[in-house]
């Protein structure tokens, strides 16, 4: 089981030594999606990896289907050209 823990730390510096110690101000425990499903509804845990693989395949499929649209949009773009001028704050050195 995977668990991601996010710690928010604060440093308190001791006046006599000048060194500081780090203390945990707050802690958030974050479960991955598949781990959360296993915790809430364990009999449906197999759905998460299946859905992830399906979503990946759909994204790859549509990236190939819409590749001509991307190509067409890139060729139809007007090339942006402008003459460069020195910034106002530049003293020319």
One Martini backbone bead per residue (centre of mass of N, CA, C, O) as a GRO file, in nm:
protein
   93
    1UNK     BB    1   0.097   0.035   0.022
    2UNK     BB    2   0.040   0.375  -0.052
    3UNK     BB    3   0.189   0.673   0.106
    4UNK     BB    4   0.140   1.020   0.129
    5UNK     BB    5   0.334   1.269   0.301
    6UNK     BB    6   0.261   1.596   0.425
    7UNK     BB    7   0.484   1.840   0.549
    8UNK     BB    8   0.471   2.113   0.781
    9UNK     BB    9   0.732   2.332   0.852
   10UNK     BB   10   0.904   2.472   1.139
   11UNK     BB   11   1.134   2.720   1.265
   12UNK     BB   12   1.312   2.728   1.575
   13UNK     BB   13   1.512   2.970   1.722
   14UNK     BB   14   1.770   2.986   1.933
   15UNK     BB   15   1.918   3.246   2.098
   16UNK     BB   16   2.186   3.128   2.230
   17UNK     BB   17   2.277   2.949   1.959
   18UNK     BB   18   2.125   3.000   1.664
   19UNK     BB   19   1.973   2.743   1.648
   20UNK     BB   20   1.752   2.517   1.480
   21UNK     BB   21   1.433   2.369   1.490
   22UNK     BB   22   1.221   2.128   1.357
   23UNK     BB   23   0.863   2.142   1.316
   24UNK     BB   24   0.551   2.011   1.312
   25UNK     BB   25   0.257   2.164   1.207
   26UNK     BB   26   0.161   1.961   0.972
   27UNK     BB   27  -0.044   1.676   0.844
   28UNK     BB   28  -0.077   1.488   0.528
   29UNK     BB   29  -0.262   1.213   0.415
   30UNK     BB   30  -0.211   1.044   0.096
   31UNK     BB   31  -0.390   0.859  -0.116
   32UNK     BB   32  -0.417   0.670  -0.360
   33UNK     BB   33  -0.668   0.584  -0.556
   34UNK     BB   34  -0.643   0.273  -0.533
   35UNK     BB   35  -0.617   0.274  -0.221
   36UNK     BB   36  -0.885   0.409  -0.153
   37UNK     BB   37  -1.068   0.196  -0.282
   38UNK     BB   38  -0.966  -0.041  -0.106
   39UNK     BB   39  -1.080   0.094   0.155
   40UNK     BB   40  -1.383   0.141   0.075
   41UNK     BB   41  -1.405  -0.075  -0.197
   42UNK     BB   42  -1.249  -0.370  -0.234
   43UNK     BB   43  -1.431  -0.516  -0.468
   44UNK     BB   44  -1.346  -0.249  -0.678
   45UNK     BB   45  -1.027  -0.228  -0.734
   46UNK     BB   46  -1.011  -0.331  -1.041
   47UNK     BB   47  -1.121  -0.066  -1.183
   48UNK     BB   48  -0.885   0.136  -1.180
   49UNK     BB   49  -0.676   0.004  -1.376
   50UNK     BB   50  -0.876  -0.028  -1.605
   51UNK     BB   51  -0.935   0.276  -1.640
   52UNK     BB   52  -0.643   0.369  -1.693
   53UNK     BB   53  -0.599   0.203  -1.951
   54UNK     BB   54  -0.837   0.314  -2.109
   55UNK     BB   55  -0.756   0.615  -2.101
   56UNK     BB   56  -0.489   0.576  -2.248
   57UNK     BB   57  -0.600   0.458  -2.513
   58UNK     BB   58  -0.781   0.698  -2.584
   59UNK     BB   59  -0.558   0.913  -2.600
   60UNK     BB   60  -0.391   0.779  -2.820
   61UNK     BB   61  -0.605   0.757  -3.036
   62UNK     BB   62  -0.679   1.072  -3.049
   63UNK     BB   63  -0.394   1.167  -3.127
   64UNK     BB   64  -0.417   1.036  -3.413
   65UNK     BB   65  -0.687   1.151  -3.514
   66UNK     BB   66  -0.591   1.473  -3.446
   67UNK     BB   67  -0.323   1.532  -3.602
   68UNK     BB   68  -0.430   1.688  -3.855
   69UNK     BB   69  -0.540   1.927  -3.696
   70UNK     BB   70  -0.275   2.021  -3.579
   71UNK     BB   71  -0.130   2.062  -3.845
   72UNK     BB   72  -0.328   2.270  -3.964
   73UNK     BB   73  -0.300   2.484  -3.741
   74UNK     BB   74   0.008   2.527  -3.777
   75UNK     BB   75  -0.014   2.619  -4.087
   76UNK     BB   76  -0.232   2.867  -4.031
   77UNK     BB   77  -0.044   3.033  -3.893
   78UNK     BB   78   0.064   3.337  -3.822
   79UNK     BB   79   0.349   3.487  -3.842
   80UNK     BB   80   0.522   3.635  -3.588
   81UNK     BB   81   0.630   3.969  -3.646
   82UNK     BB   82   0.897   4.182  -3.523
   83UNK     BB   83   1.061   4.451  -3.423
   84UNK     BB   84   1.332   4.496  -3.246
   85UNK     BB   85   1.380   4.668  -2.937
   86UNK     BB   86   1.506   4.841  -2.707
   87UNK     BB   87   1.491   4.890  -2.400
   88UNK     BB   88   1.445   5.164  -2.204
   89UNK     BB   89   1.661   5.074  -1.971
   90UNK     BB   90   1.872   5.075  -2.186
   91UNK     BB   91   2.207   5.222  -2.228
   92UNK     BB   92   2.390   5.061  -2.464
   93UNK     BB   93   2.621   4.859  -2.325
   0.00000   0.00000   0.00000
